[in-house]
Amino acid sequence: MKKSLLLFGAVFILAVACLGLGGCGESRSAYAGNYQSMEPFAGKGHVDLELKENGEASWTHLGKTLKLKWRVAEGKIWLYTKEGGLLIVTPSEGGKILSADTTGEWHPGCPPEQCVLFKRVEAGE
């Protein structure tokens, strides 16, 4: 009985610590919303990017949707694919413009030939 009580206590403390640490990231609220690429992607149609407040996202191009997870850290938006891919997005103009580095590598800026610029789209546009 005593052993199971100690185990329960340890698990409870660990769970509370994990919840506390998870809340320490930067807020997503400034960037949550809908975006559209400013230019056609790969010369074919625009990309629609939806960033949800709960950390889920979707990248839709030519009728196909890729589900993503996202977080904000170090002033960047980090988009993760289920398979482990990474897109690093740099917000500007208060989150109205997003610059997505599609190389999957860390760059101080977005390489022009592999950069997708997004503009925030308000509802009804």
MIVEXSE-528222 format. One record per residue: x, z, y of N, C-alpha, C in turn. Coordinates in pm, 1 decimal. Each point is the difference from the previous one (the first is absolute). Layout:
N
rofi n_x = X	n_z = Z	n_y = Y	ca_x = X	ca_z = Z	ca_y = Y	c_x = X	c_z = Z	c_y = Y
...
This chain:
125
rofi n_x = 82.9	n_z = 0.0	n_y = -119.5	ca_x = -82.9	ca_z = 0.0	ca_y = 119.5	c_x = 87.2	c_z = 0.0	c_y = 125.7
rofi n_x = 101.1	n_z = 87.3	n_y = -0.4	ca_x = 87.5	ca_z = 12.2	ca_y = 115.7	c_x = 77.1	c_z = -130.5	c_y = 23.3
rofi n_x = 43.3	n_z = -62.8	n_y = -110.6	ca_x = 75.8	ca_z = -124.7	ca_y = 9.6	c_x = -85.8	c_z = -112.5	c_y = 58.0
rofi n_x = -125.7	n_z = -10.6	n_y = -44.5	ca_x = -87.5	ca_z = -105.8	ca_y = 51.1	c_x = -35.3	c_z = 24.4	c_y = 146.7
rofi n_x = -10.5	n_z = 125.3	n_y = 39.7	ca_x = -27.0	ca_z = 31.8	ca_y = 140.3	c_x = 117.8	c_z = -41.3	c_y = 88.0
rofi n_x = 121.8	n_z = 25.3	n_y = -47.2	ca_x = 119.6	ca_z = -41.3	ca_y = 74.4	c_x = 8.8	c_z = -152.3	c_y = 9.6
rofi n_x = -31.4	n_z = -67.6	n_y = -108.8	ca_x = 2.3	ca_z = -146.4	ca_y = -1.0	c_x = -103.5	c_z = -54.9	c_y = 99.0
rofi n_x = -120.0	n_z = 55.7	n_y = -1.7	ca_x = -103.4	ca_z = -42.5	ca_y = 94.2	c_x = 46.4	c_z = 21.7	c_y = 144.1
rofi n_x = 59.8	n_z = 114.2	n_y = 26.4	ca_x = 49.1	ca_z = 30.7	ca_y = 135.4	c_x = 106.6	c_z = -98.6	c_y = 44.7
rofi n_x = 92.1	n_z = -33.5	n_y = -90.6	ca_x = 106.5	ca_z = -94.9	ca_y = 33.3	c_x = -57.1	c_z = -138.4	c_y = 29.5
rofi n_x = -94.6	n_z = -43.5	n_y = -83.0	ca_x = -62.9	ca_z = -130.4	ca_y = 21.6	c_x = -76.4	c_z = -0.7	c_y = 131.2
rofi n_x = -70.5	n_z = 105.8	n_y = 30.6	ca_x = -76.1	ca_z = 10.2	ca_y = 124.9	c_x = 92.2	c_z = -7.9	c_y = 121.4
rofi n_x = 108.8	n_z = 74.5	n_y = -1.9	ca_x = 95.3	ca_z = -0.9	ca_y = 111.8	c_x = 62.0	c_z = -138.3	c_y = 15.7
rofi n_x = 33.9	n_z = -63.3	n_y = -111.0	ca_x = 56.7	ca_z = -134.8	ca_y = 4.5	c_x = -99.4	c_z = -99.9	c_y = 59.8
rofi n_x = -126.7	n_z = 10.1	n_y = -39.4	ca_x = -103.7	ca_z = -89.7	ca_y = 52.4	c_x = -17.9	c_z = 18.8	c_y = 149.9
rofi n_x = -2.9	n_z = 123.9	n_y = 46.1	ca_x = -15.0	ca_z = 28.4	ca_y = 143.0	c_x = 120.6	c_z = -52.8	c_y = 77.1
rofi n_x = 120.4	n_z = 16.8	n_y = -55.1	ca_x = 120.5	ca_z = -50.1	ca_y = 66.2	c_x = -2.2	c_z = -151.9	c_y = 11.0
rofi n_x = -42.8	n_z = -68.2	n_y = -106.9	ca_x = -8.1	ca_z = -146.5	ca_y = 3.1	c_x = -100.1	c_z = -47.7	c_y = 104.3
rofi n_x = -113.1	n_z = 66.3	n_y = 10.3	ca_x = -99.4	ca_z = -37.1	ca_y = 100.8	c_x = 54.4	c_z = 20.4	c_y = 140.1
rofi n_x = 70.3	n_z = 109.1	n_y = 18.8	ca_x = 58.6	ca_z = 28.7	ca_y = 130.8	c_x = 104.6	c_z = -101.4	c_y = 40.1
rofi n_x = 85.3	n_z = -38.7	n_y = -93.8	ca_x = 103.4	ca_z = -98.5	ca_y = 29.5	c_x = -59.1	c_z = -138.2	c_y = 23.1
rofi n_x = -106.6	n_z = -33.4	n_y = -69.9	ca_x = -63.4	ca_z = -130.2	ca_y = 15.4	c_x = -60.0	c_z = -19.8	c_y = 137.6
rofi n_x = -37.0	n_z = 106.5	n_y = 65.3	ca_x = -60.6	ca_z = -9.4	ca_y = 131.8	c_x = 100.1	c_z = -8.7	c_y = 113.0
rofi n_x = 129.7	n_z = -3.7	n_y = -31.0	ca_x = 102.1	ca_z = 1.7	ca_y = 103.9	c_x = 38.3	c_z = -138.6	c_y = 49.8
rofi n_x = -51.5	n_z = -106.6	n_y = -59.0	ca_x = 34.2	ca_z = -135.4	ca_y = 43.0	c_x = -64.2	c_z = -33.0	c_y = 134.4
rofi n_x = 40.0	n_z = -113.0	n_y = 55.9	ca_x = -56.1	ca_z = -44.2	ca_y = 126.6	c_x = -143.7	c_z = -46.3	c_y = -20.3
rofi n_x = -80.3	n_z = 12.6	n_y = 103.3	ca_x = -141.3	ca_z = -35.4	ca_y = -7.8	c_x = -19.1	c_z = -150.5	c_y = -14.3
rofi n_x = -97.3	n_z = -37.6	n_y = -83.3	ca_x = -34.3	ca_z = -141.3	ca_y = -19.2	c_x = -103.3	c_z = -47.4	c_y = 101.8
rofi n_x = -70.7	n_z = 91.1	n_y = 63.2	ca_x = -118.3	ca_z = -36.4	ca_y = 78.7	c_x = 27.5	c_z = -102.8	c_y = 109.6
rofi n_x = 117.0	n_z = 1.2	n_y = 60.1	ca_x = 29.8	ca_z = -95.9	ca_y = 107.9	c_x = 6.4	c_z = -143.7	c_y = -52.0
rofi n_x = 25.2	n_z = -17.6	n_y = -129.6	ca_x = 20.1	ca_z = -132.6	ca_y = -55.6	c_x = -111.4	c_z = -45.4	c_y = -93.5
rofi n_x = -86.8	n_z = 89.8	n_y = -40.6	ca_x = -109.2	ca_z = -37.4	ca_y = -89.5	c_x = -88.2	c_z = -103.2	c_y = 69.4
rofi n_x = -35.0	n_z = -105.8	n_y = -71.7	ca_x = -84.7	ca_z = -104.2	ca_y = 57.0	c_x = 25.4	c_z = -133.6	c_y = -66.6
rofi n_x = -52.5	n_z = -104.3	n_y = 60.5	ca_x = 11.1	ca_z = -135.5	ca_y = -53.3	c_x = 93.0	c_z = -83.5	c_y = 87.8
rofi n_x = 81.5	n_z = -80.0	n_y = -66.8	ca_x = 97.3	ca_z = -85.7	ca_y = 67.3	c_x = -7.4	c_z = -139.7	c_y = -60.8
rofi n_x = 40.6	n_z = -99.4	n_y = 79.4	ca_x = 9.2	ca_z = -136.8	ca_y = -50.5	c_x = 132.3	c_z = -58.2	c_y = 46.2
rofi n_x = 62.9	n_z = -79.1	n_y = -89.2	ca_x = 127.2	ca_z = -62.0	ca_y = 36.6	c_x = -22.1	c_z = -91.9	c_y = 120.2
rofi n_x = 98.1	n_z = -3.6	n_y = 87.2	ca_x = -10.5	ca_z = -80.0	ca_y = 121.7	c_x = 24.0	c_z = -148.2	c_y = -28.9
rofi n_x = 70.5	n_z = -28.8	n_y = -106.7	ca_x = 28.3	ca_z = -137.6	ca_y = -43.0	c_x = -40.8	c_z = -13.7	c_y = -146.6
rofi n_x = -26.1	n_z = -121.3	n_y = -46.3	ca_x = -27.6	ca_z = -17.8	ca_y = -143.3	c_x = 119.6	c_z = 46.4	c_y = -83.6
rofi n_x = -26.5	n_z = 63.5	n_y = -112.1	ca_x = 104.4	ca_z = 50.1	ca_y = -89.1	c_x = 42.1	c_z = -112.3	c_y = -93.7
rofi n_x = 128.2	n_z = -28.4	n_y = -4.0	ca_x = 55.6	ca_z = -107.8	ca_y = -82.9	c_x = -70.1	c_z = -132.4	c_y = 28.7
rofi n_x = -44.3	n_z = -16.5	n_y = 124.2	ca_x = -65.3	ca_z = -123.2	ca_y = 40.7	c_x = -141.6	c_z = -17.9	c_y = -51.7
rofi n_x = -55.1	n_z = 101.8	n_y = -65.4	ca_x = -132.8	ca_z = -12.3	ca_y = -60.9	c_x = -84.7	c_z = 122.9	c_y = 31.4
rofi n_x = -85.9	n_z = -7.9	n_y = 93.0	ca_x = -96.6	ca_z = 106.6	ca_y = 26.5	c_x = 60.7	c_z = 129.9	c_y = 50.5
rofi n_x = -84.1	n_z = 76.8	n_y = 63.2	ca_x = 41.8	ca_z = 128.3	ca_y = 55.7	c_x = -11.6	c_z = 110.9	c_y = -104.1
rofi n_x = 76.0	n_z = 105.3	n_y = 21.3	ca_x = -4.9	ca_z = 118.6	ca_y = -84.9	c_x = -84.5	c_z = 104.8	c_y = 71.3
rofi n_x = -91.0	n_z = 61.8	n_y = -73.2	ca_x = -76.2	ca_z = 113.3	ca_y = 50.5	c_x = 58.8	c_z = 125.6	c_y = -60.9
rofi n_x = 33.8	n_z = 96.9	n_y = 84.9	ca_x = 56.9	ca_z = 126.1	ca_y = -43.9	c_x = -92.7	c_z = 112.0	c_y = 42.9
rofi n_x = -44.3	n_z = 80.1	n_y = -96.7	ca_x = -85.0	ca_z = 114.7	ca_y = 30.5	c_x = 74.8	c_z = 126.9	c_y = -37.6
rofi n_x = 16.5	n_z = 89.0	n_y = 98.4	ca_x = 63.4	ca_z = 129.1	ca_y = -22.7	c_x = -108.4	c_z = 107.1	c_y = 12.2
rofi n_x = -28.1	n_z = 68.2	n_y = -109.8	ca_x = -102.9	ca_z = 103.4	ca_y = 0.1	c_x = 62.8	c_z = 136.1	c_y = 27.5
rofi n_x = -77.0	n_z = 85.7	n_y = 61.9	ca_x = 45.9	ca_z = 134.7	ca_y = 35.9	c_x = 46.9	c_z = 79.5	c_y = -121.8
rofi n_x = -55.5	n_z = -26.8	n_y = -117.5	ca_x = 33.4	ca_z = 77.1	ca_y = -120.4	c_x = 129.8	c_z = -44.8	c_y = -68.2
rofi n_x = 73.0	n_z = -94.4	n_y = 60.8	ca_x = 126.3	ca_z = -45.2	ca_y = -57.2	c_x = -11.4	c_z = -122.1	c_y = -89.4
rofi n_x = -119.4	n_z = -52.6	n_y = -14.3	ca_x = -17.3	ca_z = -123.6	ca_y = -76.3	c_x = 4.7	c_z = -117.4	c_y = 96.8
rofi n_x = 41.6	n_z = -115.8	n_y = -50.4	ca_x = 8.9	ca_z = -120.1	ca_y = 83.5	c_x = -26.5	c_z = -122.0	c_y = -85.8
rofi n_x = -29.9	n_z = -110.9	n_y = 67.2	ca_x = -15.5	ca_z = -126.7	ca_y = -71.1	c_x = 59.1	c_z = -112.7	c_y = 83.9
rofi n_x = 63.5	n_z = -93.8	n_y = -68.2	ca_x = 62.4	ca_z = -119.1	ca_y = 57.9	c_x = -73.5	c_z = -116.9	c_y = -61.9
rofi n_x = -78.8	n_z = -74.7	n_y = 79.0	ca_x = -80.6	ca_z = -109.7	ca_y = -52.7	c_x = 48.5	c_z = -131.7	c_y = 58.7
rofi n_x = 27.4	n_z = -95.9	n_y = -90.5	ca_x = 46.4	ca_z = -131.8	ca_y = 41.0	c_x = -58.8	c_z = -103.3	c_y = -95.5
rofi n_x = -63.7	n_z = -100.6	n_y = 54.9	ca_x = -59.8	ca_z = -108.5	ca_y = -77.4	c_x = -94.0	c_z = 51.9	c_y = -109.0
rofi n_x = -78.5	n_z = 102.6	n_y = 34.6	ca_x = -99.4	ca_z = 53.5	ca_y = -92.0	c_x = 52.5	c_z = 95.5	c_y = -105.1
rofi n_x = 130.3	n_z = 24.3	n_y = -2.3	ca_x = 58.9	ca_z = 93.6	ca_y = -96.0	c_x = 40.5	c_z = 127.1	c_y = 72.9
rofi n_x = -32.0	n_z = 114.6	n_y = -60.9	ca_x = 27.3	ca_z = 128.4	ca_y = 63.0	c_x = 98.9	c_z = 80.5	c_y = -81.9
rofi n_x = 99.7	n_z = 52.2	n_y = 69.1	ca_x = 99.5	ca_z = 88.8	ca_y = -58.3	c_x = -28.3	c_z = 140.5	c_y = 51.7
rofi n_x = -21.4	n_z = 94.2	n_y = -91.7	ca_x = -24.7	ca_z = 138.9	ca_y = 37.6	c_x = 133.3	c_z = 69.9	c_y = 22.2
rofi n_x = 6.5	n_z = 80.0	n_y = 106.3	ca_x = 122.5	ca_z = 69.2	ca_y = 37.8	c_x = -28.9	c_z = 146.8	c_y = 29.8
rofi n_x = 105.3	n_z = 78.0	n_y = 8.8	ca_x = -3.2	ca_z = 136.3	ca_y = 53.6	c_x = 88.1	c_z = -2.8	c_y = 123.6
rofi n_x = -29.1	n_z = 86.4	n_y = 97.5	ca_x = 83.4	ca_z = 1.2	ca_y = 118.8	c_x = 17.5	c_z = 139.7	c_y = 55.9
rofi n_x = 109.9	n_z = 15.2	n_y = 72.8	ca_x = 29.1	ca_z = 124.8	ca_y = 69.4	c_x = 76.9	c_z = -32.9	c_y = 127.3
rofi n_x = 9.1	n_z = 97.1	n_y = 87.8	ca_x = 74.3	ca_z = -15.1	ca_y = 124.0	c_x = 116.1	c_z = 98.4	c_y = -3.7
rofi n_x = 120.3	n_z = -50.3	n_y = 23.8	ca_x = 119.7	ca_z = 84.1	ca_y = 4.5	c_x = 104.7	c_z = -69.0	c_y = 85.6
rofi n_x = 71.6	n_z = 79.2	n_y = 76.6	ca_x = 110.0	ca_z = -50.7	ca_y = 81.5	c_x = -45.6	c_z = -109.4	c_y = 96.1
rofi n_x = -124.4	n_z = 7.9	n_y = 47.2	ca_x = -51.4	ca_z = -98.0	ca_y = 93.9	c_x = -32.9	c_z = -135.1	c_y = -61.9
rofi n_x = 1.4	n_z = -8.0	n_y = -131.7	ca_x = -30.0	ca_z = -124.1	ca_y = -72.1	c_x = -118.4	c_z = 23.7	c_y = -92.2
rofi n_x = -65.3	n_z = -108.4	n_y = -37.8	ca_x = -105.5	ca_z = 4.4	ca_y = -99.8	c_x = 60.3	c_z = -53.9	c_y = -129.2
rofi n_x = -11.6	n_z = 77.9	n_y = -106.5	ca_x = 57.1	ca_z = -35.5	ca_y = -129.5	c_x = -114.4	c_z = -38.4	c_y = -92.1
rofi n_x = -4.0	n_z = -126.2	n_y = -42.8	ca_x = -102.8	ca_z = -50.4	ca_y = -91.7	c_x = 61.1	c_z = -13.4	c_y = -138.6
rofi n_x = -69.1	n_z = 56.9	n_y = -101.0	ca_x = 50.1	ca_z = -0.6	ca_y = -137.0	c_x = -97.3	c_z = -73.4	c_y = -90.9
rofi n_x = 53.4	n_z = -89.9	n_y = -82.0	ca_x = -83.4	ca_z = -65.3	ca_y = -100.8	c_x = -1.9	c_z = 86.1	c_y = -125.5
rofi n_x = -97.6	n_z = -24.2	n_y = -85.6	ca_x = -12.3	ca_z = 73.3	ca_y = -125.8	c_x = 124.0	c_z = -21.2	c_y = -87.0
rofi n_x = 59.0	n_z = -117.4	n_y = 8.8	ca_x = 116.5	ca_z = -34.6	ca_y = -82.1	c_x = 130.7	c_z = 54.3	c_y = 55.1
rofi n_x = -4.1	n_z = 62.4	n_y = 117.1	ca_x = 120.3	ca_z = 57.9	ca_y = 58.5	c_x = 59.6	c_z = -79.3	c_y = 113.7
rofi n_x = -66.5	n_z = -108.0	n_y = 42.7	ca_x = 47.8	ca_z = -78.0	ca_y = 113.5	c_x = -18.1	c_z = 77.1	c_y = 130.1
rofi n_x = 75.1	n_z = -37.7	n_y = 100.2	ca_x = -1.0	ca_z = 69.9	ca_y = 127.7	c_x = -2.4	c_z = -98.8	c_y = 115.9
rofi n_x = -86.6	n_z = 26.3	n_y = 97.1	ca_x = -0.3	ca_z = -72.6	ca_y = 126.6	c_x = 18.4	c_z = 103.7	c_y = 110.0
rofi n_x = 93.5	n_z = -24.7	n_y = 88.3	ca_x = 24.2	ca_z = 90.9	ca_y = 111.6	c_x = -56.0	c_z = -65.3	c_y = 124.9
rofi n_x = -91.2	n_z = 70.6	n_y = 66.6	ca_x = -71.9	ca_z = -53.9	ca_y = 114.7	c_x = 35.4	c_z = 81.4	c_y = 124.6
rofi n_x = 33.5	n_z = -71.9	n_y = 106.4	ca_x = 33.0	ca_z = 65.3	ca_y = 126.8	c_x = -115.1	c_z = -19.2	c_y = 97.4
rofi n_x = -63.9	n_z = 109.1	n_y = 40.8	ca_x = -108.6	ca_z = -12.1	ca_y = 98.1	c_x = 54.7	c_z = -8.9	c_y = 142.0
rofi n_x = -72.5	n_z = -70.4	n_y = 85.8	ca_x = 33.1	ca_z = -5.0	ca_y = 142.2	c_x = -130.2	c_z = -5.1	c_y = 79.2
rofi n_x = 12.7	n_z = 13.6	n_y = 129.6	ca_x = -115.7	ca_z = -0.2	ca_y = 90.5	c_x = -106.4	c_z = 99.8	c_y = -45.4
rofi n_x = 44.3	n_z = 120.5	n_y = -38.2	ca_x = -92.2	ca_z = 104.5	ca_y = -40.9	c_x = -74.7	c_z = -30.2	c_y = -128.1
rofi n_x = 59.0	n_z = -81.4	n_y = -86.7	ca_x = -63.6	ca_z = -34.1	ca_y = -126.9	c_x = -86.9	c_z = -123.8	c_y = 6.6
rofi n_x = -1.5	n_z = -69.7	n_y = 113.9	ca_x = -80.4	ca_z = -122.4	ca_y = 10.4	c_x = 69.3	c_z = -118.6	c_y = -66.6
rofi n_x = 132.3	n_z = 4.4	n_y = -7.2	ca_x = 79.4	ca_z = -105.4	ca_y = -62.7	c_x = 83.2	c_z = 64.0	c_y = -110.9
rofi n_x = 1.4	n_z = -62.7	n_y = -117.2	ca_x = 81.1	ca_z = 45.7	ca_y = -111.7	c_x = 93.2	c_z = -112.9	c_y = -41.6
rofi n_x = 123.2	n_z = 33.3	n_y = -25.8	ca_x = 100.1	ca_z = -96.3	ca_y = -43.5	c_x = 40.7	c_z = 36.4	c_y = -142.3
rofi n_x = -40.4	n_z = -80.8	n_y = -98.2	ca_x = 24.9	ca_z = 29.5	ca_y = -141.1	c_x = 122.0	c_z = -74.0	c_y = -51.5
rofi n_x = 97.8	n_z = 75.3	n_y = -47.0	ca_x = 121.0	ca_z = -54.5	ca_y = -60.2	c_x = -29.3	c_z = -26.7	c_y = -147.2
rofi n_x = -12.5	n_z = -125.9	n_y = -38.8	ca_x = -38.8	ca_z = -34.5	ca_y = -137.4	c_x = 118.8	c_z = -12.7	c_y = -94.9
rofi n_x = 120.2	n_z = 38.8	n_y = 44.4	ca_x = 117.1	ca_z = -9.6	ca_y = -88.2	c_x = 3.3	c_z = 112.4	c_y = -102.4
rofi n_x = -66.8	n_z = 112.8	n_y = 27.1	ca_x = 3.9	ca_z = 115.2	ca_y = -89.3	c_x = 128.3	c_z = 80.7	c_y = 14.0
rofi n_x = 79.2	n_z = -28.7	n_y = 102.2	ca_x = 125.0	ca_z = 71.0	ca_y = 24.2	c_x = -5.3	c_z = 62.6	c_y = 138.2
rofi n_x = 86.4	n_z = 96.2	n_y = 22.0	ca_x = 3.7	ca_z = 67.9	ca_y = 128.6	c_x = 80.5	c_z = -81.7	c_y = 100.3
rofi n_x = -61.4	n_z = -36.9	n_y = 111.4	ca_x = 67.1	ca_z = -68.8	ca_y = 109.8	c_x = -30.6	c_z = 76.1	c_y = 128.7
rofi n_x = 93.1	n_z = 0.3	n_y = 94.6	ca_x = -29.6	ca_z = 65.2	ca_y = 127.8	c_x = -111.4	c_z = -72.6	c_y = 76.0
rofi n_x = -16.5	n_z = -127.4	n_y = -25.3	ca_x = -107.0	ca_z = -79.2	ca_y = 59.6	c_x = -59.0	c_z = -88.3	c_y = -107.8
rofi n_x = -92.9	n_z = -80.3	n_y = 37.3	ca_x = -66.1	ca_z = -86.8	ca_y = -97.2	c_x = 66.2	c_z = -137.9	c_y = 4.5
rofi n_x = 59.2	n_z = -48.3	n_y = -110.9	ca_x = 60.6	ca_z = -132.8	ca_y = 0.1	c_x = -105.7	c_z = -106.2	c_y = 32.4
rofi n_x = 21.6	n_z = -81.3	n_y = 103.1	ca_x = -103.5	ca_z = -94.0	ca_y = 45.3	c_x = -56.9	c_z = -90.1	c_y = -108.7
rofi n_x = 82.4	n_z = -46.8	n_y = -92.7	ca_x = -49.6	ca_z = -90.8	ca_y = -103.5	c_x = -80.2	c_z = 71.8	c_y = -108.0
rofi n_x = 3.9	n_z = 132.7	n_y = -2.1	ca_x = -75.0	ca_z = 76.6	ca_y = -100.4	c_x = -78.5	c_z = 113.1	c_y = 66.0
rofi n_x = -54.4	n_z = -30.9	n_y = 113.9	ca_x = -73.9	ca_z = 98.2	ca_y = 77.5	c_x = -142.9	c_z = -50.4	c_y = 21.8
rofi n_x = -97.3	n_z = 86.4	n_y = -28.6	ca_x = -139.8	ca_z = -33.7	ca_y = 24.3	c_x = -49.8	c_z = 90.9	c_y = 111.6
rofi n_x = -44.1	n_z = -59.7	n_y = 109.9	ca_x = -54.2	ca_z = 76.5	ca_y = 111.8	c_x = -151.1	c_z = 10.1	c_y = -13.7
rofi n_x = -50.9	n_z = 122.3	n_y = 14.4	ca_x = -143.1	ca_z = 25.7	ca_y = -8.2	c_x = -50.4	c_z = 52.1	c_y = 133.3
rofi n_x = -122.9	n_z = -34.3	n_y = 32.0	ca_x = -66.5	ca_z = 51.7	ca_y = 118.9	c_x = -124.4	c_z = 75.2	c_y = -45.3
rofi n_x = -23.9	n_z = 117.5	n_y = 60.2	ca_x = -117.7	ca_z = 79.6	ca_y = -33.8	c_x = -126.2	c_z = -79.0	c_y = 34.3
rofi n_x = -94.5	n_z = 1.7	n_y = -91.6	ca_x = -126.3	ca_z = -69.4	ca_y = 17.8	c_x = -109.2	c_z = 106.6	c_y = 12.0
rofi n_x = -73.0	n_z = -3.5	n_y = 108.4	ca_x = -109.4	ca_z = 94.5	ca_y = 17.9	c_x = -122.0	c_z = -49.0	c_y = -77.2
rofi n_x = -86.9	n_z = 89.6	n_y = -35.3	ca_x = -121.6	ca_z = -35.8	ca_y = -74.4	c_x = -76.9	c_z = -107.6	c_y = 75.5
rofi n_x = -44.8	n_z = -100.7	n_y = -73.5	ca_x = -79.9	ca_z = -107.1	ca_y = 59.7	c_x = 81.1	c_z = -117.6	c_y = 50.0
rofi n_x = 132.7	n_z = 7.3	n_y = -5.0	ca_x = 81.6	ca_z = -113.2	ca_y = 46.5	c_x = 22.3	c_z = -100.2	c_y = -109.3
